[in-house]
Amino acid sequence: MQANEVKEAIVLRGKETCEGVTVLTTDCSGYDDFRTLPSVVVYEGCLYGKTGWNSDRGVAYFRSDAHIALGVK
């Protein structure tokens, strides 16, 4: 048996939707961890932007209503 690493993937802790905005959470122990997280993630076909973290809860947030601009070549 062999397992392969999925590069650039993060494990989600939760997903909540309130008033049409979906928020994803992932573990984040502090600012150094927050900086290493991707700015944008795709989950179930939708884009979510990194918006902040809560050091008391140890989580970072990605929101569906974040302003995201895609580069064009």
HELIX and SHEET records of a PDB file:
HELIX    1   1 TYR A   31  THR A   36  1                                   6    
SHEET    1   A 5 LEU A  12  CYS A  18  0                                        
SHEET    2   A 5 VAL A  21  ASP A  27 -1                                        
SHEET    3   A 5 VAL A  59  ARG A  63 -1                                        
SHEET    4   A 5 CYS A  46  ASN A  54 -1                                        
SHEET    5   A 5 VAL A  40  TYR A  43 -1                                        
END                                                                             
